[in-house]
Amino acid sequence: MPIYEYHCQDCRRRVSVLVRSISNPGTPACPRCGGKRLERLMSRFARVRSEESRLDALADPGALGDIDENDPKSVARWAKKMGKELGEDVGEDFDEMMEQAMGEEGGGEDAGPGGGLDDDL
């Protein structure tokens, strides 16, 4: 019984659905909202790499050359890449935060310098 991953068009979440029969999978429903508008995703798979190989890839100075620390999109792409290279599942919340940051032009009107992240300092 395979587990397929879908993107729910209604609640905009990634969900996993257990399919009890490959020959007759039926129409899957979102376990979160019950929506039927699901788009099947390619599931993640592991690539065997040593710890040293992953750290070498992260330490490559050429990988940091295209990062503009003043551009939220650039920093978000870098953070997503770091999470993937480390092999850690950072969770849906982190992915959503990065997607929002990549979609924003700047920190917002009332965010001010630093995007409001250092207000408590």
C-alpha positions in Angstrom: 0.0 0.0 0.0 1.8 3.1 -1.2 1.6 6.6 0.4 1.2 9.3 -2.2 1.9 13.0 -1.6 -0.5 15.6 -2.9 -0.9 19.4 -2.9 -4.4 20.4 -1.8 -5.7 23.2 -4.0 -8.4 24.1 -1.3 -6.3 24.4 1.8 -2.9 24.8 0.0 -1.1 22.2 2.1 1.0 19.2 1.3 -0.7 16.1 2.4 0.1 12.4 2.4 -2.6 9.9 1.5 -2.5 6.1 2.0 -3.8 4.3 -1.1 -5.2 0.9 -0.2 -5.3 -0.5 -3.7 -3.0 0.4 -6.6 -5.4 -1.1 -9.2 -8.3 1.1 -7.9 -6.9 4.1 -6.2 -10.2 6.0 -6.3 -10.4 9.8 -5.8 -8.3 10.9 -2.9 -9.6 13.5 -0.4 -7.5 15.9 1.6 -7.3 14.6 5.2 -7.1 18.2 6.5 -10.0 19.9 4.8 -11.8 17.1 2.9 -11.1 18.8 -0.5 -11.1 16.8 -3.6 -8.9 19.1 -5.7 -5.5 17.4 -5.1 -2.5 17.6 -7.4 -0.1 14.7 -7.1 3.5 15.6 -6.2 6.7 13.8 -6.7 7.8 12.4 -3.3 11.2 13.2 -1.9 13.8 10.5 -2.0 17.1 10.2 -0.4 20.5 10.4 -2.0 23.3 8.7 -0.2 26.1 11.2 0.6 28.6 11.3 3.4 28.6 13.9 6.0 31.9 15.2 4.7 30.5 15.5 1.2 27.5 17.6 2.4 29.6 19.9 4.5 32.0 20.4 1.5 29.1 21.4 -0.6 28.0 23.9 2.1 31.5 25.3 2.5 31.9 26.1 -1.2 32.4 29.9 -1.4 31.0 30.0 -5.0 27.6 29.0 -3.6 27.4 32.2 -1.6 28.3 34.5 -4.5 24.7 35.1 -5.7 23.2 35.9 -2.2 22.1 39.5 -1.6 21.5 39.8 2.1 19.2 42.8 1.4 16.9 40.7 -0.8 14.5 38.5 1.0 14.0 36.3 -2.1 17.8 35.6 -2.3 18.0 34.8 1.4 14.9 32.5 1.3 16.4 30.6 -1.7 19.7 30.2 0.3 17.9 29.0 3.5 15.9 26.4 1.5 19.1 25.2 -0.1 20.8 24.9 3.2 17.9 22.9 4.7 18.0 20.5 1.7 21.8 20.1 1.9 21.7 19.3 5.6 19.0 16.7 4.9 16.7 18.1 7.5 13.0 18.4 7.1 12.4 21.9 8.3 8.6 21.5 8.2 5.8 23.1 6.3 5.9 26.3 8.4 9.4 27.0 7.3 8.6 26.3 3.7 5.5 28.6 3.9 7.7 31.4 5.5 10.2 31.1 2.7 7.6 31.2 0.0 6.1 34.3 1.6 9.5 35.9 1.8 10.2 35.0 -1.9 6.9 36.5 -2.9 7.4 39.9 -1.1 9.2 42.8 -2.8 10.5 44.1 0.5 9.9 44.1 4.2 6.5 45.8 3.8 5.4 49.4 4.5 5.5 49.4 8.2 8.3 46.8 8.7 11.1 49.5 8.4 14.7 48.5 8.1 15.4 44.9 9.0 11.8 43.9 8.2 10.7 44.3 11.8 12.8 41.3 12.9 14.9 43.2 15.4 12.2 45.2 17.1 12.9 43.6 20.5 16.6 44.3 20.4 
